[in-house]
Amino acid sequence: MAFRRGQRVEIFKKSQDESWKEYMDRFVGLRGVVTDPDTEKNDPDALIEVSIDDKGTHRFPQDCLRPVQERP
């Protein structure tokens, strides 16, 4: 899936990617905004930078992210 800057996403599961670190477990279930989708590379294995609400900015593997629709 192609993510875009400013898109709301949820970290909905632990990733199977080797870049997943144990500390990331605490972010599962949280939402944030894509700040760097890494579209330059267009690489499905590239990490996506997400600013998590009240938790800072972190880079996540794509397989743990999904887009979310915010209700007005």
N, CA, C and O atoms as a Tripos MOL2 file, in Angstrom:
@<TRIPOS>MOLECULE
protein
  288   287    72     0     0
PROTEIN
NO_CHARGES

@<TRIPOS>ATOM
      1 N           0.8420   -1.1790    0.0000 N.3       1 MET1
      2 CA          0.0000    0.0000    0.0000 C.3       1 MET1
      3 C           0.8860    1.2390    0.0000 C.2       1 MET1
      4 O           1.9330    1.2610    0.6470 O.2       1 MET1
      5 N           0.4680    2.2530   -0.7170 N.am      2 ALA2
      6 CA          1.2070    3.5140   -0.7550 C.3       2 ALA2
      7 C           0.6410    4.4540    0.3020 C.2       2 ALA2
      8 O          -0.5520    4.7570    0.3030 O.2       2 ALA2
      9 N           1.4970    4.9030    1.1880 N.am      3 PHE3
     10 CA          1.0870    5.8650    2.2060 C.3       3 PHE3
     11 C           1.4690    7.2580    1.7330 C.2       3 PHE3
     12 O           2.4060    7.4200    0.9510 O.2       3 PHE3
     13 N           0.7350    8.2730    2.2110 N.am      4 ARG4
     14 CA          1.0390    9.6450    1.8220 C.3       4 ARG4
     15 C           1.2090   10.5200    3.0620 C.2       4 ARG4
     16 O           0.6520   10.2330    4.1220 O.2       4 ARG4
     17 N           1.9720   11.5700    2.9120 N.am      5 ARG5
     18 CA          2.2160   12.5100    4.0140 C.3       5 ARG5
     19 C           0.8790   13.0860    4.4990 C.2       5 ARG5
     20 O           0.0400   13.4830    3.6910 O.2       5 ARG5
     21 N           0.6900   13.1270    5.8090 N.am      6 GLY6
     22 CA         -0.5270   13.6690    6.3950 C.3       6 GLY6
     23 C          -1.6380   12.6510    6.5900 C.2       6 GLY6
     24 O          -2.6670   12.9670    7.1870 O.2       6 GLY6
     25 N          -1.4470   11.4430    6.0990 N.am      7 GLN7
     26 CA         -2.4640   10.3910    6.2110 C.3       7 GLN7
     27 C          -2.5100    9.8560    7.6400 C.2       7 GLN7
     28 O          -1.4690    9.6130    8.2500 O.2       7 GLN7
     29 N          -3.7280    9.6710    8.1750 N.am      8 ARG8
     30 CA         -3.8990    9.0860    9.5030 C.3       8 ARG8
     31 C          -3.7690    7.5770    9.3860 C.2       8 ARG8
     32 O          -4.3630    6.9590    8.5030 O.2       8 ARG8
     33 N          -2.9890    6.9920   10.2800 N.am      9 VAL9
     34 CA         -2.7820    5.5470   10.2740 C.3       9 VAL9
     35 C          -2.8680    5.0090   11.6950 C.2       9 VAL9
     36 O          -2.7640    5.7510   12.6720 O.2       9 VAL9
     37 N          -3.0600    3.7070   11.7780 N.am     10 GLU10
     38 CA         -3.0640    2.9980   13.0560 C.3      10 GLU10
     39 C          -1.9860    1.9300   13.0100 C.2      10 GLU10
     40 O          -1.8170    1.2550   11.9940 O.2      10 GLU10
     41 N          -1.2560    1.7760   14.1050 N.am     11 ILE11
     42 CA         -0.3410    0.6440   14.2470 C.3      11 ILE11
     43 C          -1.2300   -0.4670   14.7920 C.2      11 ILE11
     44 O          -1.5170   -0.4980   15.9890 O.2      11 ILE11
     45 N          -1.6680   -1.3760   13.9280 N.am     12 PHE12
     46 CA         -2.7140   -2.3190   14.3110 C.3      12 PHE12
     47 C          -2.2010   -3.6910   14.7160 C.2      12 PHE12
     48 O          -2.9730   -4.5140   15.2070 O.2      12 PHE12
     49 N          -0.9130   -3.9560   14.5200 N.am     13 LYS13
     50 CA         -0.3590   -5.2520   14.9250 C.3      13 LYS13
     51 C           1.1540   -5.1550   15.0060 C.2      13 LYS13
     52 O           1.7570   -4.2040   14.5090 O.2      13 LYS13
     53 N           1.7560   -6.1480   15.6350 N.am     14 LYS14
     54 CA          3.2110   -6.2670   15.6330 C.3      14 LYS14
     55 C           3.6510   -6.6540   14.2260 C.2      14 LYS14
     56 O           2.9680   -7.4060   13.5320 O.2      14 LYS14
     57 N           4.7740   -6.1400   13.8290 N.am     15 SER15
     58 CA          5.3010   -6.4650   12.5070 C.3      15 SER15
     59 C           6.1550   -7.7220   12.5740 C.2      15 SER15
     60 O           6.7500   -8.0290   13.6070 O.2      15 SER15
     61 N           6.2090   -8.4370   11.4740 N.am     16 GLN16
     62 CA          7.0960   -9.5900   11.3460 C.3      16 GLN16
     63 C           8.4510   -9.1710   10.7840 C.2      16 GLN16
     64 O           9.3640   -9.9890   10.6740 O.2      16 GLN16
     65 N           8.5750   -7.8980   10.4300 N.am     17 ASP17
     66 CA          9.8040   -7.3730    9.8520 C.3      17 ASP17
     67 C          10.9260   -7.3670   10.8910 C.2      17 ASP17
     68 O          10.6860   -7.1560   12.0800 O.2      17 ASP17
     69 N          12.1360   -7.5990   10.4280 N.am     18 GLU18
     70 CA         13.2870   -7.6320   11.3520 C.3      18 GLU18
     71 C          13.5790   -6.2720   11.9730 C.2      18 GLU18
     72 O          14.2820   -6.1940   12.9800 O.2      18 GLU18
     73 N          13.0540   -5.2030   11.3910 N.am     19 SER19
     74 CA         13.2900   -3.8730   11.9520 C.3      19 SER19
     75 C          12.3820   -3.5750   13.1530 C.2      19 SER19
     76 O          12.5800   -2.5710   13.8370 O.2      19 SER19
     77 N          11.3860   -4.4370   13.4180 N.am     20 TRP20
     78 CA         10.5050   -4.2600   14.5790 C.3      20 TRP20
     79 C          11.3050   -4.5100   15.8470 C.2      20 TRP20
     80 O          11.9740   -5.5350   15.9790 O.2      20 TRP20
     81 N          11.2300   -3.5720   16.7710 N.am     21 LYS21
     82 CA         11.9400   -3.6820   18.0470 C.3      21 LYS21
     83 C          10.9370   -3.8920   19.1790 C.2      21 LYS21
     84 O           9.7770   -3.4920   19.0750 O.2      21 LYS21
     85 N          11.3870   -4.5120   20.2410 N.am     22 GLU22
     86 CA         10.5090   -4.8430   21.3650 C.3      22 GLU22
     87 C           9.7950   -3.6190   21.9360 C.2      22 GLU22
     88 O           8.6290   -3.7130   22.3200 O.2      22 GLU22
     89 N          10.4770   -2.4730   21.9990 N.am     23 TYR23
     90 CA          9.8510   -1.2740   22.5600 C.3      23 TYR23
     91 C           8.6360   -0.8190   21.7380 C.2      23 TYR23
     92 O           7.7730   -0.1040   22.2490 O.2      23 TYR23
     93 N           8.5710   -1.2330   20.4710 N.am     24 MET24
     94 CA          7.4630   -0.8280   19.6010 C.3      24 MET24
     95 C           6.1450   -1.4950   19.9910 C.2      24 MET24
     96 O           5.0760   -1.0320   19.5920 O.2      24 MET24
     97 N           6.2140   -2.5710   20.7630 N.am     25 ASP25
     98 CA          4.9940   -3.2710   21.1830 C.3      25 ASP25
     99 C           4.0070   -2.3250   21.8590 C.2      25 ASP25
    100 O           2.7950   -2.5000   21.7310 O.2      25 ASP25
    101 N           4.5120   -1.3310   22.5720 N.am     26 ARG26
    102 CA          3.6290   -0.4180   23.3070 C.3      26 ARG26
    103 C           2.8460    0.5180   22.3950 C.2      26 ARG26
    104 O           1.9110    1.1810   22.8450 O.2      26 ARG26
    105 N           3.2180    0.5800   21.1170 N.am     27 PHE27
    106 CA          2.5250    1.4490   20.1730 C.3      27 PHE27
    107 C           1.3700    0.7560   19.4470 C.2      27 PHE27
    108 O           0.5770    1.4200   18.7790 O.2      27 PHE27
    109 N           1.2660   -0.5620   19.5690 N.am     28 VAL28
    110 CA          0.1880   -1.2910   18.8900 C.3      28 VAL28
    111 C          -1.1590   -0.7790   19.4080 C.2      28 VAL28
    112 O          -1.3920   -0.7150   20.6150 O.2      28 VAL28
    113 N          -2.0320   -0.4200   18.4790 N.am     29 GLY29
    114 CA         -3.3440    0.1200   18.8250 C.3      29 GLY29
    115 C          -3.4060    1.6350   18.8120 C.2      29 GLY29
    116 O          -4.4900    2.2110   18.9020 O.2      29 GLY29
    117 N          -2.2500    2.2940   18.6990 N.am     30 LEU30
    118 CA         -2.2260    3.7550   18.6770 C.3      30 LEU30
    119 C          -2.3270    4.2810   17.2530 C.2      30 LEU30
    120 O          -2.1000    3.5550   16.2860 O.2      30 LEU30
    121 N          -2.6720    5.5570   17.1470 N.am     31 ARG31
    122 CA         -2.8160    6.2100   15.8460 C.3      31 ARG31
    123 C          -1.8710    7.3920   15.7400 C.2      31 ARG31
    124 O          -1.4230    7.9560   16.7380 O.2      31 ARG31
    125 N          -1.5870    7.7440   14.5050 N.am     32 GLY32
    126 CA         -0.7340    8.8840   14.2550 C.3      32 GLY32
    127 C          -0.8670    9.3520   12.8180 C.2      32 GLY32
    128 O          -1.7680    8.9340   12.0900 O.2      32 GLY32
    129 N           0.0580   10.2380   12.4200 N.am     33 VAL33
    130 CA          0.0460   10.8390   11.0920 C.3      33 VAL33
    131 C           1.3590   10.5160   10.3950 C.2      33 VAL33
    132 O           2.4290   10.6310   10.9920 O.2      33 VAL33
    133 N           1.2750   10.1120    9.1320 N.am     34 VAL34
    134 CA          2.4730    9.8350    8.3360 C.3      34 VAL34
    135 C           3.1990   11.1530    8.0890 C.2      34 VAL34
    136 O           2.6190   12.0970    7.5520 O.2      34 VAL34
    137 N           4.4700   11.2130    8.4810 N.am     35 THR35
    138 CA          5.2660   12.4140    8.2460 C.3      35 THR35
    139 C           6.2880   12.2090    7.1380 C.2      35 THR35
    140 O           6.7150   13.1760    6.5070 O.2      35 THR35
    141 N           6.6850   10.9690    6.8930 N.am     36 ASP36
    142 CA          7.6230   10.6680    5.8080 C.3      36 ASP36
    143 C           7.2750    9.3040    5.2260 C.2      36 ASP36
    144 O           7.6800    8.2720    5.7610 O.2      36 ASP36
    145 N           6.5160    9.3020    4.1180 N.am     37 PRO37
    146 CA          6.0990    8.0300    3.5320 C.3      37 PRO37
    147 C           7.1890    7.3450    2.7230 C.2      37 PRO37
    148 O           6.9950    6.2220    2.2580 O.2      37 PRO37
    149 N           8.3320    7.9990    2.5480 N.am     38 ASP38
    150 CA          9.4490    7.4110    1.8020 C.3      38 ASP38
    151 C           9.0400    7.0740    0.3710 C.2      38 ASP38
    152 O           9.3930    6.0190   -0.1560 O.2      38 ASP38
    153 N           8.2860    7.9900   -0.2520 N.am     39 THR39
    154 CA          7.8120    7.7620   -1.6150 C.3      39 THR39
    155 C           8.9220    7.8790   -2.6440 C.2      39 THR39
    156 O           8.7640    7.4210   -3.7760 O.2      39 THR39
    157 N          10.0250    8.4760   -2.2770 N.am     40 GLU40
    158 CA         11.1480    8.5940   -3.2090 C.3      40 GLU40
    159 C          11.6260    7.2190   -3.6450 C.2      40 GLU40
    160 O          11.9240    7.0000   -4.8190 O.2      40 GLU40
    161 N          11.6990    6.3020   -2.7010 N.am     41 LYS41
    162 CA         12.2110    4.9620   -2.9900 C.3      41 LYS41
    163 C          11.1260    4.0470   -3.5510 C.2      41 LYS41
    164 O          11.4140    3.1360   -4.3270 O.2      41 LYS41
    165 N           9.8730    4.2950   -3.1520 N.am     42 ASN42
    166 CA          8.7520    3.4410   -3.5570 C.3      42 ASN42
    167 C           9.0670    1.9680   -3.2810 C.2      42 ASN42
    168 O           8.8150    1.0980   -4.1140 O.2      42 ASN42
    169 N           9.6080    1.7160   -2.1270 N.am     43 ASP43
    170 CA         10.0540    0.3860   -1.7280 C.3      43 ASP43
    171 C           9.0950   -0.1720   -0.6810 C.2      43 ASP43
    172 O           8.9520    0.4260    0.3850 O.2      43 ASP43
    173 N           8.4350   -1.2920   -0.9470 N.am     44 PRO44
    174 CA          7.4870   -1.8380    0.0290 C.3      44 PRO44
    175 C           8.1380   -2.2550    1.3420 C.2      44 PRO44
    176 O           7.4450   -2.4310    2.3440 O.2      44 PRO44
    177 N           9.4520   -2.4130    1.3510 N.am     45 ASP45
    178 CA         10.1530   -2.7740    2.5800 C.3      45 ASP45
    179 C          10.6390   -1.5530    3.3540 C.2      45 ASP45
    180 O          11.1830   -1.6910    4.4500 O.2      45 ASP45
    181 N          10.4500   -0.3680    2.7960 N.am     46 ALA46
    182 CA         10.9240    0.8500    3.4470 C.3      46 ALA46
    183 C          10.1050    1.1360    4.7040 C.2      46 ALA46
    184 O           8.9270    0.7880    4.7880 O.2      46 ALA46
    185 N          10.7460    1.7680    5.6670 N.am     47 LEU47
    186 CA         10.0580    2.1480    6.8960 C.3      47 LEU47
    187 C           9.2980    3.4500    6.6680 C.2      47 LEU47
    188 O           9.7310    4.3110    5.9030 O.2      47 LEU47
    189 N           8.1720    3.5780    7.3370 N.am     48 ILE48
    190 CA          7.3130    4.7490    7.2320 C.3      48 ILE48
    191 C           7.4180    5.5300    8.5390 C.2      48 ILE48
    192 O           7.2270    4.9680    9.6170 O.2      48 ILE48
    193 N           7.7200    6.8160    8.4430 N.am     49 GLU49
    194 CA          7.8270    7.6570    9.6350 C.3      49 GLU49
    195 C           6.4360    8.1470   10.0220 C.2      49 GLU49
    196 O           5.7150    8.7350    9.2160 O.2      49 GLU49
    197 N           6.0780    7.8850   11.2880 N.am     50 VAL50
    198 CA          4.7490    8.2380   11.7930 C.3      50 VAL50
    199 C           4.9040    9.0360   13.0800 C.2      50 VAL50
    200 O           5.6320    8.6410   13.9900 O.2      50 VAL50
    201 N           4.2070   10.1650   13.1400 N.am     51 SER51
    202 CA          4.1410   10.9480   14.3660 C.3      51 SER51
    203 C           2.9280   10.4460   15.1440 C.2      51 SER51
    204 O           1.7830   10.6910   14.7620 O.2      51 SER51
    205 N           3.1970    9.7380   16.2410 N.am     52 ILE52
    206 CA          2.1300    9.1320   17.0420 C.3      52 ILE52
    207 C           1.6120   10.1630   18.0380 C.2      52 ILE52
    208 O           2.3890   10.8680   18.6820 O.2      52 ILE52
    209 N           0.2960   10.2400   18.1540 N.am     53 ASP53
    210 CA         -0.3340   11.1970   19.0510 C.3      53 ASP53
    211 C           0.2690   11.1040   20.4530 C.2      53 ASP53
    212 O           0.1620   10.0680   21.1090 O.2      53 ASP53
    213 N           0.8910   12.1670   20.9010 N.am     54 ASP54
    214 CA          1.4770   12.2930   22.2460 C.3      54 ASP54
    215 C           2.6080   11.3080   22.5500 C.2      54 ASP54
    216 O           2.9610   11.1400   23.7180 O.2      54 ASP54
    217 N           3.1860   10.6510   21.5380 N.am     55 LYS55
    218 CA          4.2450    9.6630   21.7860 C.3      55 LYS55
    219 C           5.5090    9.9230   20.9680 C.2      55 LYS55
    220 O           6.4760    9.1700   21.0870 O.2      55 LYS55
    221 N           5.5260   10.9540   20.1520 N.am     56 GLY56
    222 CA          6.7130   11.2490   19.3570 C.3      56 GLY56
    223 C           6.6480   10.6400   17.9640 C.2      56 GLY56
    224 O           5.6280   10.0870   17.5520 O.2      56 GLY56
    225 N           7.7590   10.7560   17.2510 N.am     57 THR57
    226 CA          7.8490   10.2810   15.8740 C.3      57 THR57
    227 C           8.7500    9.0600   15.8090 C.2      57 THR57
    228 O           9.8460    9.0470   16.3690 O.2      57 THR57
    229 N           8.2690    8.0340   15.1150 N.am     58 HIS58
    230 CA          8.9930    6.7650   15.0120 C.3      58 HIS58
    231 C           8.8490    6.2230   13.6020 C.2      58 HIS58
    232 O           7.9360    6.6100   12.8720 O.2      58 HIS58
    233 N           9.7530    5.3230   13.2170 N.am     59 ARG59
    234 CA          9.6960    4.6820   11.9000 C.3      59 ARG59
    235 C           9.2110    3.2410   12.0690 C.2      59 ARG59
    236 O           9.7250    2.4870   12.8950 O.2      59 ARG59
    237 N           8.2060    2.8790   11.2600 N.am     60 PHE60
    238 CA          7.5790    1.5650   11.3610 C.3      60 PHE60
    239 C           7.5960    0.8330   10.0270 C.2      60 PHE60
    240 O           7.5370    1.4620    8.9710 O.2      60 PHE60
    241 N           7.6770   -0.4970   10.0710 N.am     61 PRO61
    242 CA          7.5040   -1.2920    8.8500 C.3      61 PRO61
    243 C           6.0630   -1.1260    8.3470 C.2      61 PRO61
    244 O           5.1460   -0.8930    9.1340 O.2      61 PRO61
    245 N           5.8830   -1.2460    7.0520 N.am     62 GLN62
    246 CA          4.5670   -1.0110    6.4610 C.3      62 GLN62
    247 C           3.5310   -2.0610    6.8290 C.2      62 GLN62
    248 O           2.3360   -1.7650    6.8350 O.2      62 GLN62
    249 N           3.9600   -3.2840    7.1350 N.am     63 ASP63
    250 CA          2.9810   -4.3480    7.3860 C.3      63 ASP63
    251 C           2.2200   -4.1980    8.7000 C.2      63 ASP63
    252 O           1.2680   -4.9380    8.9480 O.2      63 ASP63
    253 N           2.6230   -3.2530    9.5400 N.am     64 CYS64
    254 CA          1.9130   -3.0590   10.8050 C.3      64 CYS64
    255 C           1.0020   -1.8370   10.7650 C.2      64 CYS64
    256 O           0.3260   -1.5370   11.7490 O.2      64 CYS64
    257 N           0.9780   -1.1340    9.6410 N.am     65 LEU65
    258 CA          0.1960    0.0930    9.5170 C.3      65 LEU65
    259 C          -1.0270   -0.1200    8.6330 C.2      65 LEU65
    260 O          -0.9960   -0.8790    7.6650 O.2      65 LEU65
    261 N          -2.1070    0.5760    8.9990 N.am     66 ARG66
    262 CA         -3.2650    0.6110    8.1100 C.3      66 ARG66
    263 C          -3.8860    2.0100    8.2060 C.2      66 ARG66
    264 O          -3.8560    2.6420    9.2620 O.2      66 ARG66
    265 N          -4.4450    2.4800    7.0960 N.am     67 PRO67
    266 CA         -5.0890    3.7970    7.1060 C.3      67 PRO67
    267 C          -6.3540    3.7700    7.9630 C.2      67 PRO67
    268 O          -7.0250    2.7430    8.0640 O.2      67 PRO67
    269 N          -6.6650    4.8910    8.5690 N.am     68 VAL68
    270 CA         -7.8980    5.0080    9.3520 C.3      68 VAL68
    271 C          -8.6700    6.2340    8.8930 C.2      68 VAL68
    272 O          -8.0920    7.2380    8.4780 O.2      68 VAL68
    273 N          -9.9700    6.1280    8.9750 N.am     69 GLN69
    274 CA        -10.8560    7.2490    8.6670 C.3      69 GLN69
    275 C         -11.2380    7.9070    9.9840 C.2      69 GLN69
    276 O         -11.7670    7.2540   10.8830 O.2      69 GLN69
    277 N         -10.9710    9.1880   10.0910 N.am     70 GLU70
    278 CA        -11.3750    9.9230   11.2870 C.3      70 GLU70
    279 C         -12.8140   10.3780   11.1060 C.2      70 GLU70
    280 O         -13.1790   10.9140   10.0600 O.2      70 GLU70
    281 N         -13.6060   10.1650   12.1060 N.am     71 ARG71
    282 CA        -15.0010   10.6090   12.0430 C.3      71 ARG71
    283 C         -15.0690   12.0740   12.4390 C.2      71 ARG71
    284 O         -14.4110   12.4910   13.3930 O.2      71 ARG71
    285 N         -15.8680   12.8660   11.7050 N.am     72 PRO72
    286 CA        -15.9780   14.3070   12.0320 C.3      72 PRO72
    287 C         -16.6550   14.5580   13.3530 C.2      72 PRO72
    288 O         -16.8170   15.7100   13.7560 O.2      72 PRO72
@<TRIPOS>BOND
     1     1     2 1
     2     2     3 1
     3     3     4 2
     4     3     5 am
     5     5     6 1
     6     6     7 1
     7     7     8 2
     8     7     9 am
     9     9    10 1
    10    10    11 1
    11    11    12 2
    12    11    13 am
    13    13    14 1
    14    14    15 1
    15    15    16 2
    16    15    17 am
    17    17    18 1
    18    18    19 1
    19    19    20 2
    20    19    21 am
    21    21    22 1
    22    22    23 1
    23    23    24 2
    24    23    25 am
    25    25    26 1
    26    26    27 1
    27    27    28 2
    28    27    29 am
    29    29    30 1
    30    30    31 1
    31    31    32 2
    32    31    33 am
    33    33    34 1
    34    34    35 1
    35    35    36 2
    36    35    37 am
    37    37    38 1
    38    38    39 1
    39    39    40 2
    40    39    41 am
    41    41    42 1
    42    42    43 1
    43    43    44 2
    44    43    45 am
    45    45    46 1
    46    46    47 1
    47    47    48 2
    48    47    49 am
    49    49    50 1
    50    50    51 1
    51    51    52 2
    52    51    53 am
    53    53    54 1
    54    54    55 1
    55    55    56 2
    56    55    57 am
    57    57    58 1
    58    58    59 1
    59    59    60 2
    60    59    61 am
    61    61    62 1
    62    62    63 1
    63    63    64 2
    64    63    65 am
    65    65    66 1
    66    66    67 1
    67    67    68 2
    68    67    69 am
    69    69    70 1
    70    70    71 1
    71    71    72 2
    72    71    73 am
    73    73    74 1
    74    74    75 1
    75    75    76 2
    76    75    77 am
    77    77    78 1
    78    78    79 1
    79    79    80 2
    80    79    81 am
    81    81    82 1
    82    82    83 1
    83    83    84 2
    84    83    85 am
    85    85    86 1
    86    86    87 1
    87    87    88 2
    88    87    89 am
    89    89    90 1
    90    90    91 1
    91    91    92 2
    92    91    93 am
    93    93    94 1
    94    94    95 1
    95    95    96 2
    96    95    97 am
    97    97    98 1
    98    98    99 1
    99    99   100 2
   100    99   101 am
   101   101   102 1
   102   102   103 1
   103   103   104 2
   104   103   105 am
   105   105   106 1
   106   106   107 1
   107   107   108 2
   108   107   109 am
   109   109   110 1
   110   110   111 1
   111   111   112 2
   112   111   113 am
   113   113   114 1
   114   114   115 1
   115   115   116 2
   116   115   117 am
   117   117   118 1
   118   118   119 1
   119   119   120 2
   120   119   121 am
   121   121   122 1
   122   122   123 1
   123   123   124 2
   124   123   125 am
   125   125   126 1
   126   126   127 1
   127   127   128 2
   128   127   129 am
   129   129   130 1
   130   130   131 1
   131   131   132 2
   132   131   133 am
   133   133   134 1
   134   134   135 1
   135   135   136 2
   136   135   137 am
   137   137   138 1
   138   138   139 1
   139   139   140 2
   140   139   141 am
   141   141   142 1
   142   142   143 1
   143   143   144 2
   144   143   145 am
   145   145   146 1
   146   146   147 1
   147   147   148 2
   148   147   149 am
   149   149   150 1
   150   150   151 1
   151   151   152 2
   152   151   153 am
   153   153   154 1
   154   154   155 1
   155   155   156 2
   156   155   157 am
   157   157   158 1
   158   158   159 1
   159   159   160 2
   160   159   161 am
   161   161   162 1
   162   162   163 1
   163   163   164 2
   164   163   165 am
   165   165   166 1
   166   166   167 1
   167   167   168 2
   168   167   169 am
   169   169   170 1
   170   170   171 1
   171   171   172 2
   172   171   173 am
   173   173   174 1
   174   174   175 1
   175   175   176 2
   176   175   177 am
   177   177   178 1
   178   178   179 1
   179   179   180 2
   180   179   181 am
   181   181   182 1
   182   182   183 1
   183   183   184 2
   184   183   185 am
   185   185   186 1
   186   186   187 1
   187   187   188 2
   188   187   189 am
   189   189   190 1
   190   190   191 1
   191   191   192 2
   192   191   193 am
   193   193   194 1
   194   194   195 1
   195   195   196 2
   196   195   197 am
   197   197   198 1
   198   198   199 1
   199   199   200 2
   200   199   201 am
   201   201   202 1
   202   202   203 1
   203   203   204 2
   204   203   205 am
   205   205   206 1
   206   206   207 1
   207   207   208 2
   208   207   209 am
   209   209   210 1
   210   210   211 1
   211   211   212 2
   212   211   213 am
   213   213   214 1
   214   214   215 1
   215   215   216 2
   216   215   217 am
   217   217   218 1
   218   218   219 1
   219   219   220 2
   220   219   221 am
   221   221   222 1
   222   222   223 1
   223   223   224 2
   224   223   225 am
   225   225   226 1
   226   226   227 1
   227   227   228 2
   228   227   229 am
   229   229   230 1
   230   230   231 1
   231   231   232 2
   232   231   233 am
   233   233   234 1
   234   234   235 1
   235   235   236 2
   236   235   237 am
   237   237   238 1
   238   238   239 1
   239   239   240 2
   240   239   241 am
   241   241   242 1
   242   242   243 1
   243   243   244 2
   244   243   245 am
   245   245   246 1
   246   246   247 1
   247   247   248 2
   248   247   249 am
   249   249   250 1
   250   250   251 1
   251   251   252 2
   252   251   253 am
   253   253   254 1
   254   254   255 1
   255   255   256 2
   256   255   257 am
   257   257   258 1
   258   258   259 1
   259   259   260 2
   260   259   261 am
   261   261   262 1
   262   262   263 1
   263   263   264 2
   264   263   265 am
   265   265   266 1
   266   266   267 1
   267   267   268 2
   268   267   269 am
   269   269   270 1
   270   270   271 1
   271   271   272 2
   272   271   273 am
   273   273   274 1
   274   274   275 1
   275   275   276 2
   276   275   277 am
   277   277   278 1
   278   278   279 1
   279   279   280 2
   280   279   281 am
   281   281   282 1
   282   282   283 1
   283   283   284 2
   284   283   285 am
   285   285   286 1
   286   286   287 1
   287   287   288 2
@<TRIPOS>SUBSTRUCTURE
     1 MET1         2 RESIDUE 1 A MET
     2 ALA2         6 RESIDUE 1 A ALA
     3 PHE3        10 RESIDUE 1 A PHE
     4 ARG4        14 RESIDUE 1 A ARG
     5 ARG5        18 RESIDUE 1 A ARG
     6 GLY6        22 RESIDUE 1 A GLY
     7 GLN7        26 RESIDUE 1 A GLN
     8 ARG8        30 RESIDUE 1 A ARG
     9 VAL9        34 RESIDUE 1 A VAL
    10 GLU10       38 RESIDUE 1 A GLU
    11 ILE11       42 RESIDUE 1 A ILE
    12 PHE12       46 RESIDUE 1 A PHE
    13 LYS13       50 RESIDUE 1 A LYS
    14 LYS14       54 RESIDUE 1 A LYS
    15 SER15       58 RESIDUE 1 A SER
    16 GLN16       62 RESIDUE 1 A GLN
    17 ASP17       66 RESIDUE 1 A ASP
    18 GLU18       70 RESIDUE 1 A GLU
    19 SER19       74 RESIDUE 1 A SER
    20 TRP20       78 RESIDUE 1 A TRP
    21 LYS21       82 RESIDUE 1 A LYS
    22 GLU22       86 RESIDUE 1 A GLU
    23 TYR23       90 RESIDUE 1 A TYR
    24 MET24       94 RESIDUE 1 A MET
    25 ASP25       98 RESIDUE 1 A ASP
    26 ARG26      102 RESIDUE 1 A ARG
    27 PHE27      106 RESIDUE 1 A PHE
    28 VAL28      110 RESIDUE 1 A VAL
    29 GLY29      114 RESIDUE 1 A GLY
    30 LEU30      118 RESIDUE 1 A LEU
    31 ARG31      122 RESIDUE 1 A ARG
    32 GLY32      126 RESIDUE 1 A GLY
    33 VAL33      130 RESIDUE 1 A VAL
    34 VAL34      134 RESIDUE 1 A VAL
    35 THR35      138 RESIDUE 1 A THR
    36 ASP36      142 RESIDUE 1 A ASP
    37 PRO37      146 RESIDUE 1 A PRO
    38 ASP38      150 RESIDUE 1 A ASP
    39 THR39      154 RESIDUE 1 A THR
    40 GLU40      158 RESIDUE 1 A GLU
    41 LYS41      162 RESIDUE 1 A LYS
    42 ASN42      166 RESIDUE 1 A ASN
    43 ASP43      170 RESIDUE 1 A ASP
    44 PRO44      174 RESIDUE 1 A PRO
    45 ASP45      178 RESIDUE 1 A ASP
    46 ALA46      182 RESIDUE 1 A ALA
    47 LEU47      186 RESIDUE 1 A LEU
    48 ILE48      190 RESIDUE 1 A ILE
    49 GLU49      194 RESIDUE 1 A GLU
    50 VAL50      198 RESIDUE 1 A VAL
    51 SER51      202 RESIDUE 1 A SER
    52 ILE52      206 RESIDUE 1 A ILE
    53 ASP53      210 RESIDUE 1 A ASP
    54 ASP54      214 RESIDUE 1 A ASP
    55 LYS55      218 RESIDUE 1 A LYS
    56 GLY56      222 RESIDUE 1 A GLY
    57 THR57      226 RESIDUE 1 A THR
    58 HIS58      230 RESIDUE 1 A HIS
    59 ARG59      234 RESIDUE 1 A ARG
    60 PHE60      238 RESIDUE 1 A PHE
    61 PRO61      242 RESIDUE 1 A PRO
    62 GLN62      246 RESIDUE 1 A GLN
    63 ASP63      250 RESIDUE 1 A ASP
    64 CYS64      254 RESIDUE 1 A CYS
    65 LEU65      258 RESIDUE 1 A LEU
    66 ARG66      262 RESIDUE 1 A ARG
    67 PRO67      266 RESIDUE 1 A PRO
    68 VAL68      270 RESIDUE 1 A VAL
    69 GLN69      274 RESIDUE 1 A GLN
    70 GLU70      278 RESIDUE 1 A GLU
    71 ARG71      282 RESIDUE 1 A ARG
    72 PRO72      286 RESIDUE 1 A PRO
